């Protein structure tokens, strides 16, 4: 049958053919900075708040998160040129960085690919990026 392409039912053929706004986030730690901006630098209380935030965020859809306040369960966009840490080489120039707050105003920063939020940096000392 030559060039016949098999398509799995209920699975889109590309990420651009559907919206993931009504899906729940999945959190990925694969690219987390394991040196300075990691969970290892956090206190027990901060780690507990981090886990609690991930749990609460996982109960919401991306649409609900997008409507939330940036200092609540929402997020804010972070300009690439304000990041002071080394940006991993796999992160393309057009990636939009976003920050979720997990302990007061302490953020976790990463980027979204469809439903997945790739966490790159977890920090509490406000040195990762220039704050406005």
Backbone as XML, in Angstrom:
<?xml version="1.0"?>
<chain id="A" units="angstrom">
  <residue number="1" name="UNK">
    <atom name="N" x="0.816" y="-1.189" z="0.000"/>
    <atom name="CA" x="0.000" y="0.000" z="0.000"/>
    <atom name="C" x="0.854" y="1.245" z="0.000"/>
  </residue>
  <residue number="2" name="UNK">
    <atom name="N" x="2.118" y="1.174" z="-0.230"/>
    <atom name="CA" x="2.995" y="2.305" z="-0.465"/>
    <atom name="C" x="2.978" y="3.392" z="0.585"/>
  </residue>
  <residue number="3" name="UNK">
    <atom name="N" x="2.413" y="4.558" z="0.232"/>
    <atom name="CA" x="2.457" y="5.748" z="1.073"/>
    <atom name="C" x="1.228" y="5.926" z="1.964"/>
  </residue>
  <residue number="4" name="UNK">
    <atom name="N" x="0.613" y="4.870" z="2.406"/>
    <atom name="CA" x="-0.538" y="4.985" z="3.292"/>
    <atom name="C" x="-0.031" y="5.318" z="4.692"/>
  </residue>
  <residue number="5" name="UNK">
    <atom name="N" x="-0.609" y="6.337" z="5.271"/>
    <atom name="CA" x="-0.205" y="6.797" z="6.601"/>
    <atom name="C" x="-1.244" y="6.365" z="7.620"/>
  </residue>
  <residue number="6" name="UNK">
    <atom name="N" x="-0.818" y="5.625" z="8.621"/>
    <atom name="CA" x="-1.731" y="5.159" z="9.654"/>
    <atom name="C" x="-1.912" y="6.263" z="10.693"/>
  </residue>
  <residue number="7" name="UNK">
    <atom name="N" x="-3.162" y="6.579" z="11.007"/>
    <atom name="CA" x="-3.474" y="7.593" z="12.010"/>
    <atom name="C" x="-4.198" y="6.913" z="13.160"/>
  </residue>
  <residue number="8" name="UNK">
    <atom name="N" x="-3.681" y="7.116" z="14.349"/>
    <atom name="CA" x="-4.295" y="6.542" z="15.546"/>
    <atom name="C" x="-5.536" y="7.357" z="15.903"/>
  </residue>
  <residue number="9" name="UNK">
    <atom name="N" x="-6.684" y="6.703" z="16.115"/>
    <atom name="CA" x="-7.893" y="7.448" z="16.491"/>
    <atom name="C" x="-7.683" y="8.253" z="17.773"/>
  </residue>
  <residue number="10" name="UNK">
    <atom name="N" x="-8.323" y="9.401" z="17.841"/>
    <atom name="CA" x="-8.280" y="10.283" z="19.015"/>
    <atom name="C" x="-6.900" y="10.840" z="19.315"/>
  </residue>
  <residue number="11" name="UNK">
    <atom name="N" x="-5.973" y="10.710" z="18.416"/>
    <atom name="CA" x="-4.646" y="11.274" z="18.620"/>
    <atom name="C" x="-4.348" y="12.208" z="17.455"/>
  </residue>
  <residue number="12" name="UNK">
    <atom name="N" x="-4.102" y="13.493" z="17.725"/>
    <atom name="CA" x="-3.847" y="14.436" z="16.639"/>
    <atom name="C" x="-2.552" y="14.102" z="15.914"/>
  </residue>
  <residue number="13" name="UNK">
    <atom name="N" x="-2.497" y="14.464" z="14.638"/>
    <atom name="CA" x="-1.304" y="14.207" z="13.849"/>
    <atom name="C" x="-0.224" y="15.248" z="14.082"/>
  </residue>
  <residue number="14" name="UNK">
    <atom name="N" x="-0.582" y="16.420" z="14.590"/>
    <atom name="CA" x="0.425" y="17.420" z="14.947"/>
    <atom name="C" x="-0.117" y="18.276" z="16.080"/>
  </residue>
  <residue number="15" name="UNK">
    <atom name="N" x="0.783" y="18.880" z="16.836"/>
    <atom name="CA" x="0.360" y="19.676" z="17.983"/>
    <atom name="C" x="-0.370" y="20.944" z="17.564"/>
  </residue>
  <residue number="16" name="UNK">
    <atom name="N" x="-0.242" y="21.356" z="16.321"/>
    <atom name="CA" x="-0.887" y="22.578" z="15.866"/>
    <atom name="C" x="-2.340" y="22.339" z="15.446"/>
  </residue>
  <residue number="17" name="UNK">
    <atom name="N" x="-2.777" y="21.064" z="15.393"/>
    <atom name="CA" x="-4.120" y="20.772" z="14.916"/>
    <atom name="C" x="-5.162" y="20.749" z="16.040"/>
  </residue>
  <residue number="18" name="UNK">
    <atom name="N" x="-4.741" y="20.977" z="17.276"/>
    <atom name="CA" x="-5.692" y="20.969" z="18.378"/>
    <atom name="C" x="-5.202" y="21.910" z="19.473"/>
  </residue>
  <residue number="19" name="UNK">
    <atom name="N" x="-6.124" y="22.282" z="20.351"/>
    <atom name="CA" x="-5.775" y="23.148" z="21.466"/>
    <atom name="C" x="-5.609" y="22.299" z="22.721"/>
  </residue>
  <residue number="20" name="UNK">
    <atom name="N" x="-4.602" y="22.632" z="23.499"/>
    <atom name="CA" x="-4.381" y="21.924" z="24.763"/>
    <atom name="C" x="-4.858" y="22.755" z="25.955"/>
  </residue>
  <residue number="21" name="UNK">
    <atom name="N" x="-5.556" y="23.839" z="25.691"/>
    <atom name="CA" x="-6.009" y="24.724" z="26.760"/>
    <atom name="C" x="-6.959" y="24.038" z="27.743"/>
  </residue>
  <residue number="22" name="UNK">
    <atom name="N" x="-7.688" y="23.018" z="27.290"/>
    <atom name="CA" x="-8.640" y="22.351" z="28.172"/>
    <atom name="C" x="-8.070" y="21.060" z="28.763"/>
  </residue>
  <residue number="23" name="UNK">
    <atom name="N" x="-6.762" y="20.906" z="28.641"/>
    <atom name="CA" x="-6.056" y="19.769" z="29.227"/>
    <atom name="C" x="-5.382" y="20.208" z="30.524"/>
  </residue>
  <residue number="24" name="UNK">
    <atom name="N" x="-5.060" y="19.259" z="31.361"/>
    <atom name="CA" x="-4.350" y="19.524" z="32.613"/>
    <atom name="C" x="-2.845" y="19.492" z="32.356"/>
  </residue>
  <residue number="25" name="UNK">
    <atom name="N" x="-2.087" y="20.296" z="33.073"/>
    <atom name="CA" x="-0.637" y="20.317" z="32.843"/>
    <atom name="C" x="0.049" y="19.047" z="33.331"/>
  </residue>
  <residue number="26" name="UNK">
    <atom name="N" x="1.128" y="18.731" z="32.665"/>
    <atom name="CA" x="2.039" y="17.660" z="33.072"/>
    <atom name="C" x="3.367" y="18.350" z="33.348"/>
  </residue>
  <residue number="27" name="UNK">
    <atom name="N" x="4.004" y="18.020" z="34.450"/>
    <atom name="CA" x="5.235" y="18.690" z="34.844"/>
    <atom name="C" x="6.437" y="17.797" z="34.562"/>
  </residue>
  <residue number="28" name="UNK">
    <atom name="N" x="7.421" y="18.366" z="33.891"/>
    <atom name="CA" x="8.611" y="17.629" z="33.480"/>
    <atom name="C" x="9.854" y="18.228" z="34.155"/>
  </residue>
  <residue number="29" name="UNK">
    <atom name="N" x="10.671" y="17.381" z="34.748"/>
    <atom name="CA" x="11.891" y="17.798" z="35.442"/>
    <atom name="C" x="13.157" y="17.412" z="34.680"/>
  </residue>
  <residue number="30" name="UNK">
    <atom name="N" x="13.013" y="16.898" z="33.482"/>
    <atom name="CA" x="14.159" y="16.390" z="32.719"/>
    <atom name="C" x="15.273" y="17.417" z="32.578"/>
  </residue>
  <residue number="31" name="UNK">
    <atom name="N" x="14.932" y="18.674" z="32.332"/>
    <atom name="CA" x="15.935" y="19.706" z="32.058"/>
    <atom name="C" x="16.191" y="20.628" z="33.248"/>
  </residue>
  <residue number="32" name="UNK">
    <atom name="N" x="15.733" y="20.240" z="34.432"/>
    <atom name="CA" x="15.917" y="21.064" z="35.622"/>
    <atom name="C" x="17.400" y="21.302" z="35.895"/>
  </residue>
  <residue number="33" name="UNK">
    <atom name="N" x="17.753" y="22.546" z="36.172"/>
    <atom name="CA" x="19.123" y="22.904" z="36.546"/>
    <atom name="C" x="19.418" y="22.212" z="37.869"/>
  </residue>
  <residue number="34" name="UNK">
    <atom name="N" x="20.305" y="21.250" z="37.866"/>
    <atom name="CA" x="20.599" y="20.459" z="39.065"/>
    <atom name="C" x="21.697" y="21.090" z="39.914"/>
  </residue>
  <residue number="35" name="UNK">
    <atom name="N" x="22.222" y="22.232" z="39.495"/>
    <atom name="CA" x="23.287" y="22.876" z="40.247"/>
    <atom name="C" x="22.739" y="23.874" z="41.250"/>
  </residue>
  <residue number="36" name="UNK">
    <atom name="N" x="22.464" y="25.075" z="40.815"/>
    <atom name="CA" x="22.081" y="26.148" z="41.723"/>
    <atom name="C" x="20.570" y="26.312" z="41.870"/>
  </residue>
  <residue number="37" name="UNK">
    <atom name="N" x="19.842" y="26.231" z="40.768"/>
    <atom name="CA" x="18.404" y="26.510" z="40.786"/>
    <atom name="C" x="17.599" y="25.209" z="40.818"/>
  </residue>
  <residue number="38" name="UNK">
    <atom name="N" x="17.758" y="24.437" z="41.878"/>
    <atom name="CA" x="17.112" y="23.136" z="41.961"/>
    <atom name="C" x="16.372" y="22.982" z="43.288"/>
  </residue>
  <residue number="39" name="UNK">
    <atom name="N" x="15.690" y="21.873" z="43.423"/>
    <atom name="CA" x="15.007" y="21.586" z="44.684"/>
    <atom name="C" x="15.994" y="21.405" z="45.825"/>
  </residue>
  <residue number="40" name="UNK">
    <atom name="N" x="17.207" y="20.977" z="45.500"/>
    <atom name="CA" x="18.221" y="20.779" z="46.523"/>
    <atom name="C" x="18.580" y="22.050" z="47.265"/>
  </residue>
  <residue number="41" name="UNK">
    <atom name="N" x="18.367" y="23.195" z="46.648"/>
    <atom name="CA" x="18.669" y="24.482" z="47.284"/>
    <atom name="C" x="17.512" y="24.979" z="48.145"/>
  </residue>
  <residue number="42" name="UNK">
    <atom name="N" x="16.391" y="24.275" z="48.128"/>
    <atom name="CA" x="15.202" y="24.701" z="48.858"/>
    <atom name="C" x="15.154" y="24.094" z="50.256"/>
  </residue>
  <residue number="43" name="UNK">
    <atom name="N" x="14.478" y="24.802" z="51.153"/>
    <atom name="CA" x="14.245" y="24.288" z="52.501"/>
    <atom name="C" x="13.119" y="23.244" z="52.440"/>
  </residue>
  <residue number="44" name="UNK">
    <atom name="N" x="12.916" y="22.523" z="53.525"/>
    <atom name="CA" x="11.824" y="21.544" z="53.590"/>
    <atom name="C" x="10.477" y="22.226" z="53.388"/>
  </residue>
  <residue number="45" name="UNK">
    <atom name="N" x="10.328" y="23.393" z="53.985"/>
    <atom name="CA" x="9.076" y="24.144" z="53.860"/>
    <atom name="C" x="8.838" y="24.561" z="52.401"/>
  </residue>
  <residue number="46" name="UNK">
    <atom name="N" x="9.886" y="25.003" z="51.721"/>
    <atom name="CA" x="9.764" y="25.396" z="50.308"/>
    <atom name="C" x="9.457" y="24.189" z="49.426"/>
  </residue>
  <residue number="47" name="UNK">
    <atom name="N" x="10.090" y="23.053" z="49.725"/>
    <atom name="CA" x="9.816" y="21.829" z="48.963"/>
    <atom name="C" x="8.359" y="21.404" z="49.134"/>
  </residue>
  <residue number="48" name="UNK">
    <atom name="N" x="7.840" y="21.516" z="50.353"/>
    <atom name="CA" x="6.442" y="21.179" z="50.606"/>
    <atom name="C" x="5.517" y="22.116" z="49.837"/>
  </residue>
  <residue number="49" name="UNK">
    <atom name="N" x="5.839" y="23.400" z="49.816"/>
    <atom name="CA" x="5.031" y="24.381" z="49.079"/>
    <atom name="C" x="5.100" y="24.108" z="47.574"/>
  </residue>
  <residue number="50" name="UNK">
    <atom name="N" x="6.273" y="23.708" z="47.098"/>
    <atom name="CA" x="6.453" y="23.365" z="45.688"/>
    <atom name="C" x="5.550" y="22.185" z="45.320"/>
  </residue>
  <residue number="51" name="UNK">
    <atom name="N" x="5.591" y="21.122" z="46.121"/>
    <atom name="CA" x="4.760" y="19.945" z="45.865"/>
    <atom name="C" x="3.278" y="20.303" z="45.922"/>
  </residue>
  <residue number="52" name="UNK">
    <atom name="N" x="2.897" y="21.130" z="46.891"/>
    <atom name="CA" x="1.509" y="21.559" z="47.020"/>
    <atom name="C" x="1.070" y="22.350" z="45.787"/>
  </residue>
  <residue number="53" name="UNK">
    <atom name="N" x="1.937" y="23.219" z="45.296"/>
    <atom name="CA" x="1.612" y="24.022" z="44.109"/>
    <atom name="C" x="1.434" y="23.136" z="42.887"/>
  </residue>
  <residue number="54" name="UNK">
    <atom name="N" x="2.342" y="22.177" z="42.692"/>
    <atom name="CA" x="2.195" y="21.253" z="41.557"/>
    <atom name="C" x="0.887" y="20.479" z="41.653"/>
  </residue>
  <residue number="55" name="UNK">
    <atom name="N" x="0.546" y="20.041" z="42.856"/>
    <atom name="CA" x="-0.707" y="19.315" z="43.056"/>
    <atom name="C" x="-1.902" y="20.188" z="42.699"/>
  </residue>
  <residue number="56" name="UNK">
    <atom name="N" x="-1.906" y="21.410" z="43.181"/>
    <atom name="CA" x="-3.026" y="22.330" z="42.905"/>
    <atom name="C" x="-3.110" y="22.679" z="41.423"/>
  </residue>
  <residue number="57" name="UNK">
    <atom name="N" x="-1.959" y="22.927" z="40.790"/>
    <atom name="CA" x="-1.957" y="23.242" z="39.361"/>
    <atom name="C" x="-2.442" y="22.063" z="38.523"/>
  </residue>
  <residue number="58" name="UNK">
    <atom name="N" x="-2.091" y="20.854" z="38.942"/>
    <atom name="CA" x="-2.477" y="19.672" z="38.165"/>
    <atom name="C" x="-3.989" y="19.435" z="38.165"/>
  </residue>
  <residue number="59" name="UNK">
    <atom name="N" x="-4.714" y="20.079" z="39.077"/>
    <atom name="CA" x="-6.168" y="19.943" z="39.141"/>
    <atom name="C" x="-6.877" y="20.920" z="38.203"/>
  </residue>
  <residue number="60" name="UNK">
    <atom name="N" x="-6.121" y="21.874" z="37.651"/>
    <atom name="CA" x="-6.682" y="22.893" z="36.765"/>
    <atom name="C" x="-6.344" y="22.588" z="35.310"/>
  </residue>
  <residue number="61" name="UNK">
    <atom name="N" x="-7.101" y="23.171" z="34.398"/>
    <atom name="CA" x="-6.743" y="23.096" z="32.979"/>
    <atom name="C" x="-5.846" y="24.286" z="32.657"/>
  </residue>
  <residue number="62" name="UNK">
    <atom name="N" x="-5.176" y="24.220" z="31.523"/>
    <atom name="CA" x="-4.344" y="25.359" z="31.115"/>
    <atom name="C" x="-5.190" y="26.621" z="30.938"/>
  </residue>
  <residue number="63" name="UNK">
    <atom name="N" x="-6.434" y="26.464" z="30.498"/>
    <atom name="CA" x="-7.322" y="27.632" z="30.356"/>
    <atom name="C" x="-7.592" y="28.268" z="31.713"/>
  </residue>
  <residue number="64" name="UNK">
    <atom name="N" x="-7.851" y="27.446" z="32.718"/>
    <atom name="CA" x="-8.092" y="27.968" z="34.068"/>
    <atom name="C" x="-6.834" y="28.624" z="34.630"/>
  </residue>
  <residue number="65" name="UNK">
    <atom name="N" x="-5.698" y="28.007" z="34.400"/>
    <atom name="CA" x="-4.429" y="28.579" z="34.864"/>
    <atom name="C" x="-4.184" y="29.930" z="34.202"/>
  </residue>
  <residue number="66" name="UNK">
    <atom name="N" x="-4.456" y="30.007" z="32.893"/>
    <atom name="CA" x="-4.239" y="31.255" z="32.139"/>
    <atom name="C" x="-5.081" y="32.406" z="32.671"/>
  </residue>
  <residue number="67" name="UNK">
    <atom name="N" x="-6.234" y="32.090" z="33.257"/>
    <atom name="CA" x="-7.133" y="33.115" z="33.793"/>
    <atom name="C" x="-6.804" y="33.494" z="35.237"/>
  </residue>
  <residue number="68" name="UNK">
    <atom name="N" x="-5.918" y="32.735" z="35.875"/>
    <atom name="CA" x="-5.574" y="32.987" z="37.277"/>
    <atom name="C" x="-4.564" y="34.121" z="37.402"/>
  </residue>
  <residue number="69" name="UNK">
    <atom name="N" x="-4.518" y="34.747" z="38.573"/>
    <atom name="CA" x="-3.585" y="35.833" z="38.839"/>
    <atom name="C" x="-2.154" y="35.301" z="38.859"/>
  </residue>
  <residue number="70" name="UNK">
    <atom name="N" x="-1.208" y="36.081" z="38.376"/>
    <atom name="CA" x="0.184" y="35.635" z="38.273"/>
    <atom name="C" x="0.832" y="35.349" z="39.620"/>
  </residue>
  <residue number="71" name="UNK">
    <atom name="N" x="0.343" y="35.939" z="40.687"/>
    <atom name="CA" x="0.884" y="35.648" z="42.015"/>
    <atom name="C" x="0.032" y="34.622" z="42.766"/>
  </residue>
  <residue number="72" name="UNK">
    <atom name="N" x="-0.948" y="34.061" z="42.071"/>
    <atom name="CA" x="-1.751" y="32.969" z="42.625"/>
    <atom name="C" x="-1.334" y="31.692" z="41.921"/>
  </residue>
  <residue number="73" name="UNK">
    <atom name="N" x="-2.287" y="31.040" z="41.268"/>
    <atom name="CA" x="-1.971" y="29.828" z="40.503"/>
    <atom name="C" x="-1.732" y="30.125" z="39.036"/>
  </residue>
  <residue number="74" name="UNK">
    <atom name="N" x="-1.730" y="31.402" z="38.664"/>
    <atom name="CA" x="-1.431" y="31.778" z="37.292"/>
    <atom name="C" x="0.069" y="31.873" z="37.066"/>
  </residue>
  <residue number="75" name="UNK">
    <atom name="N" x="0.435" y="32.432" z="35.949"/>
    <atom name="CA" x="1.847" y="32.579" z="35.620"/>
    <atom name="C" x="2.094" y="33.919" z="34.965"/>
  </residue>
  <residue number="76" name="UNK">
    <atom name="N" x="3.358" y="34.249" z="34.847"/>
    <atom name="CA" x="3.740" y="35.443" z="34.100"/>
    <atom name="C" x="4.826" y="35.066" z="33.110"/>
  </residue>
  <residue number="77" name="UNK">
    <atom name="N" x="4.865" y="35.784" z="32.006"/>
    <atom name="CA" x="5.897" y="35.558" z="31.001"/>
    <atom name="C" x="7.176" y="36.265" z="31.437"/>
  </residue>
  <residue number="78" name="UNK">
    <atom name="N" x="8.305" y="35.623" z="31.170"/>
    <atom name="CA" x="9.613" y="36.168" z="31.522"/>
    <atom name="C" x="10.405" y="36.374" z="30.233"/>
  </residue>
  <residue number="79" name="UNK">
    <atom name="N" x="10.893" y="37.578" z="30.034"/>
    <atom name="CA" x="11.670" y="37.875" z="28.828"/>
    <atom name="C" x="12.970" y="37.063" z="28.822"/>
  </residue>
  <residue number="80" name="UNK">
    <atom name="N" x="13.275" y="36.473" z="27.703"/>
    <atom name="CA" x="14.482" y="35.655" z="27.560"/>
    <atom name="C" x="15.735" y="36.435" z="27.931"/>
  </residue>
  <residue number="81" name="UNK">
    <atom name="N" x="15.794" y="37.702" z="27.523"/>
    <atom name="CA" x="17.004" y="38.493" z="27.779"/>
    <atom name="C" x="17.145" y="38.922" z="29.231"/>
  </residue>
  <residue number="82" name="UNK">
    <atom name="N" x="16.123" y="38.648" z="30.064"/>
    <atom name="CA" x="16.246" y="38.974" z="31.491"/>
    <atom name="C" x="16.753" y="37.787" z="32.315"/>
  </residue>
  <residue number="83" name="UNK">
    <atom name="N" x="16.831" y="36.593" z="31.702"/>
    <atom name="CA" x="17.320" y="35.391" z="32.398"/>
    <atom name="C" x="18.830" y="35.490" z="32.576"/>
  </residue>
  <residue number="84" name="UNK">
    <atom name="N" x="19.290" y="35.324" z="33.800"/>
    <atom name="CA" x="20.721" y="35.435" z="34.109"/>
    <atom name="C" x="21.431" y="34.082" z="34.097"/>
  </residue>
  <residue number="85" name="UNK">
    <atom name="N" x="20.692" y="32.993" z="34.180"/>
    <atom name="CA" x="21.286" y="31.652" z="34.164"/>
    <atom name="C" x="21.553" y="31.226" z="32.719"/>
  </residue>
  <residue number="86" name="UNK">
    <atom name="N" x="22.352" y="30.193" z="32.581"/>
    <atom name="CA" x="22.604" y="29.633" z="31.257"/>
    <atom name="C" x="21.342" y="28.929" z="30.781"/>
  </residue>
  <residue number="87" name="UNK">
    <atom name="N" x="20.900" y="29.293" z="29.598"/>
    <atom name="CA" x="19.710" y="28.674" z="29.018"/>
    <atom name="C" x="20.166" y="27.397" z="28.308"/>
  </residue>
  <residue number="88" name="UNK">
    <atom name="N" x="19.519" y="26.268" z="28.601"/>
    <atom name="CA" x="19.918" y="25.016" z="27.963"/>
    <atom name="C" x="19.924" y="25.127" z="26.438"/>
  </residue>
  <residue number="89" name="UNK">
    <atom name="N" x="20.857" y="24.451" z="25.810"/>
    <atom name="CA" x="21.033" y="24.566" z="24.362"/>
    <atom name="C" x="19.840" y="24.043" z="23.566"/>
  </residue>
  <residue number="90" name="UNK">
    <atom name="N" x="19.058" y="23.135" z="24.123"/>
    <atom name="CA" x="17.903" y="22.607" z="23.390"/>
    <atom name="C" x="16.752" y="23.610" z="23.306"/>
  </residue>
  <residue number="91" name="UNK">
    <atom name="N" x="16.776" y="24.657" z="24.122"/>
    <atom name="CA" x="15.680" y="25.627" z="24.155"/>
    <atom name="C" x="15.851" y="26.605" z="22.992"/>
  </residue>
  <residue number="92" name="UNK">
    <atom name="N" x="14.900" y="26.552" z="22.072"/>
    <atom name="CA" x="14.968" y="27.394" z="20.872"/>
    <atom name="C" x="14.717" y="28.864" z="21.207"/>
  </residue>
  <residue number="93" name="UNK">
    <atom name="N" x="15.138" y="29.731" z="20.314"/>
    <atom name="CA" x="15.022" y="31.180" z="20.509"/>
    <atom name="C" x="13.581" y="31.664" z="20.655"/>
  </residue>
  <residue number="94" name="UNK">
    <atom name="N" x="12.630" y="30.967" z="20.049"/>
    <atom name="CA" x="11.234" y="31.427" z="20.077"/>
    <atom name="C" x="10.458" y="30.936" z="21.304"/>
  </residue>
  <residue number="95" name="UNK">
    <atom name="N" x="11.116" y="30.203" z="22.199"/>
    <atom name="CA" x="10.451" y="29.693" z="23.400"/>
    <atom name="C" x="10.094" y="30.846" z="24.334"/>
  </residue>
  <residue number="96" name="UNK">
    <atom name="N" x="8.904" y="30.782" z="24.867"/>
    <atom name="CA" x="8.433" y="31.782" z="25.828"/>
    <atom name="C" x="8.578" y="31.184" z="27.226"/>
  </residue>
  <residue number="97" name="UNK">
    <atom name="N" x="9.345" y="31.849" z="28.068"/>
    <atom name="CA" x="9.528" y="31.394" z="29.439"/>
    <atom name="C" x="8.376" y="31.898" z="30.292"/>
  </residue>
  <residue number="98" name="UNK">
    <atom name="N" x="7.915" y="31.047" z="31.197"/>
    <atom name="CA" x="6.867" y="31.446" z="32.129"/>
    <atom name="C" x="7.279" y="31.058" z="33.549"/>
  </residue>
  <residue number="99" name="UNK">
    <atom name="N" x="6.742" y="31.809" z="34.508"/>
    <atom name="CA" x="7.054" y="31.572" z="35.923"/>
    <atom name="C" x="5.774" y="31.358" z="36.710"/>
  </residue>
  <residue number="100" name="UNK">
    <atom name="N" x="5.755" y="30.292" z="37.500"/>
    <atom name="CA" x="4.691" y="30.022" z="38.458"/>
    <atom name="C" x="5.258" y="30.291" z="39.844"/>
  </residue>
  <residue number="101" name="UNK">
    <atom name="N" x="4.463" y="30.868" z="40.737"/>
    <atom name="CA" x="4.884" y="31.091" z="42.120"/>
    <atom name="C" x="4.568" y="29.834" z="42.932"/>
  </residue>
  <residue number="102" name="UNK">
    <atom name="N" x="5.500" y="29.460" z="43.812"/>
    <atom name="CA" x="5.234" y="28.283" z="44.638"/>
    <atom name="C" x="5.424" y="28.520" z="46.128"/>
  </residue>
  <residue number="103" name="UNK">
    <atom name="N" x="6.175" y="29.564" z="46.496"/>
    <atom name="CA" x="6.413" y="29.841" z="47.917"/>
    <atom name="C" x="6.473" y="31.355" z="48.050"/>
  </residue>
  <residue number="104" name="UNK">
    <atom name="N" x="5.367" y="31.956" z="48.435"/>
    <atom name="CA" x="5.301" y="33.416" z="48.407"/>
    <atom name="C" x="5.427" y="33.856" z="46.958"/>
  </residue>
  <residue number="105" name="UNK">
    <atom name="N" x="6.430" y="34.656" z="46.694"/>
    <atom name="CA" x="6.659" y="35.084" z="45.315"/>
    <atom name="C" x="7.804" y="34.318" z="44.647"/>
  </residue>
  <residue number="106" name="UNK">
    <atom name="N" x="8.339" y="33.314" z="45.319"/>
    <atom name="CA" x="9.436" y="32.512" z="44.750"/>
    <atom name="C" x="8.895" y="31.678" z="43.585"/>
  </residue>
  <residue number="107" name="UNK">
    <atom name="N" x="9.536" y="31.785" z="42.413"/>
    <atom name="CA" x="8.995" y="31.089" z="41.247"/>
    <atom name="C" x="9.777" y="29.849" z="40.801"/>
  </residue>
  <residue number="108" name="UNK">
    <atom name="N" x="9.060" y="29.047" z="40.027"/>
    <atom name="CA" x="9.673" y="28.010" z="39.212"/>
    <atom name="C" x="9.517" y="28.528" z="37.784"/>
  </residue>
  <residue number="109" name="UNK">
    <atom name="N" x="10.571" y="28.424" z="37.010"/>
    <atom name="CA" x="10.557" y="28.989" z="35.660"/>
    <atom name="C" x="10.849" y="27.892" z="34.653"/>
  </residue>
  <residue number="110" name="UNK">
    <atom name="N" x="10.141" y="27.946" z="33.559"/>
    <atom name="CA" x="10.342" y="26.979" z="32.490"/>
    <atom name="C" x="9.576" y="27.398" z="31.262"/>
  </residue>
  <residue number="111" name="UNK">
    <atom name="N" x="9.177" y="26.408" z="30.477"/>
    <atom name="CA" x="8.428" y="26.698" z="29.264"/>
    <atom name="C" x="7.414" y="25.596" z="29.022"/>
  </residue>
  <residue number="112" name="UNK">
    <atom name="N" x="6.408" y="25.940" z="28.257"/>
    <atom name="CA" x="5.319" y="25.024" z="27.962"/>
    <atom name="C" x="5.442" y="24.500" z="26.542"/>
  </residue>
  <residue number="113" name="UNK">
    <atom name="N" x="5.250" y="23.187" z="26.405"/>
    <atom name="CA" x="5.121" y="22.544" z="25.102"/>
    <atom name="C" x="3.829" y="21.746" z="25.158"/>
  </residue>
  <residue number="114" name="UNK">
    <atom name="N" x="2.806" y="22.213" z="24.476"/>
    <atom name="CA" x="1.483" y="21.593" z="24.529"/>
    <atom name="C" x="1.025" y="21.517" z="25.988"/>
  </residue>
  <residue number="115" name="UNK">
    <atom name="N" x="0.801" y="20.334" z="26.553"/>
    <atom name="CA" x="0.335" y="20.230" z="27.942"/>
    <atom name="C" x="1.491" y="20.183" z="28.931"/>
  </residue>
  <residue number="116" name="UNK">
    <atom name="N" x="2.706" y="19.989" z="28.455"/>
    <atom name="CA" x="3.859" y="19.788" z="29.340"/>
    <atom name="C" x="4.503" y="21.115" z="29.720"/>
  </residue>
  <residue number="117" name="UNK">
    <atom name="N" x="4.725" y="21.285" z="31.030"/>
    <atom name="CA" x="5.501" y="22.413" z="31.526"/>
    <atom name="C" x="6.870" y="21.868" z="31.923"/>
  </residue>
  <residue number="118" name="UNK">
    <atom name="N" x="7.886" y="22.277" z="31.180"/>
    <atom name="CA" x="9.263" y="21.861" z="31.427"/>
    <atom name="C" x="9.873" y="22.824" z="32.443"/>
  </residue>
  <residue number="119" name="UNK">
    <atom name="N" x="10.125" y="22.336" z="33.649"/>
    <atom name="CA" x="10.684" y="23.168" z="34.700"/>
    <atom name="C" x="12.199" y="23.207" z="34.536"/>
  </residue>
  <residue number="120" name="UNK">
    <atom name="N" x="12.741" y="24.412" z="34.338"/>
    <atom name="CA" x="14.178" y="24.582" z="34.164"/>
    <atom name="C" x="14.859" y="25.061" z="35.439"/>
  </residue>
  <residue number="121" name="UNK">
    <atom name="N" x="14.195" y="25.972" z="36.136"/>
    <atom name="CA" x="14.801" y="26.588" z="37.320"/>
    <atom name="C" x="13.778" y="26.712" z="38.445"/>
  </residue>
  <residue number="122" name="UNK">
    <atom name="N" x="14.202" y="26.363" z="39.659"/>
    <atom name="CA" x="13.406" y="26.556" z="40.872"/>
    <atom name="C" x="14.273" y="27.428" z="41.777"/>
  </residue>
  <residue number="123" name="UNK">
    <atom name="N" x="13.769" y="28.572" z="42.161"/>
    <atom name="CA" x="14.640" y="29.433" z="42.964"/>
    <atom name="C" x="13.862" y="30.312" z="43.914"/>
  </residue>
  <residue number="124" name="UNK">
    <atom name="N" x="14.584" y="30.795" z="44.914"/>
    <atom name="CA" x="13.940" y="31.578" z="45.958"/>
    <atom name="C" x="14.685" y="32.841" z="46.300"/>
  </residue>
  <residue number="125" name="UNK">
    <atom name="N" x="15.827" y="33.071" z="45.686"/>
    <atom name="CA" x="16.618" y="34.250" z="46.061"/>
    <atom name="C" x="16.519" y="35.402" z="45.057"/>
  </residue>
  <residue number="126" name="UNK">
    <atom name="N" x="15.643" y="35.271" z="44.066"/>
    <atom name="CA" x="15.366" y="36.339" z="43.102"/>
    <atom name="C" x="16.583" y="36.796" z="42.320"/>
  </residue>
  <residue number="127" name="UNK">
    <atom name="N" x="17.468" y="35.857" z="41.985"/>
    <atom name="CA" x="18.645" y="36.183" z="41.182"/>
    <atom name="C" x="18.567" y="35.634" z="39.769"/>
  </residue>
  <residue number="128" name="UNK">
    <atom name="N" x="17.584" y="34.819" z="39.470"/>
    <atom name="CA" x="17.516" y="34.168" z="38.167"/>
    <atom name="C" x="17.233" y="35.133" z="37.027"/>
  </residue>
  <residue number="129" name="UNK">
    <atom name="N" x="16.342" y="36.066" z="37.239"/>
    <atom name="CA" x="16.011" y="37.023" z="36.180"/>
    <atom name="C" x="15.773" y="38.393" z="36.787"/>
  </residue>
  <residue number="130" name="UNK">
    <atom name="N" x="15.849" y="39.382" z="35.908"/>
    <atom name="CA" x="15.652" y="40.766" z="36.322"/>
    <atom name="C" x="14.161" y="40.987" z="36.575"/>
  </residue>
  <residue number="131" name="UNK">
    <atom name="N" x="13.827" y="41.414" z="37.762"/>
    <atom name="CA" x="12.428" y="41.670" z="38.127"/>
    <atom name="C" x="12.073" y="43.119" z="37.864"/>
  </residue>
  <residue number="132" name="UNK">
    <atom name="N" x="10.842" y="43.299" z="37.347"/>
    <atom name="CA" x="10.410" y="44.670" z="37.046"/>
    <atom name="C" x="9.656" y="45.283" z="38.195"/>
  </residue>
</chain>
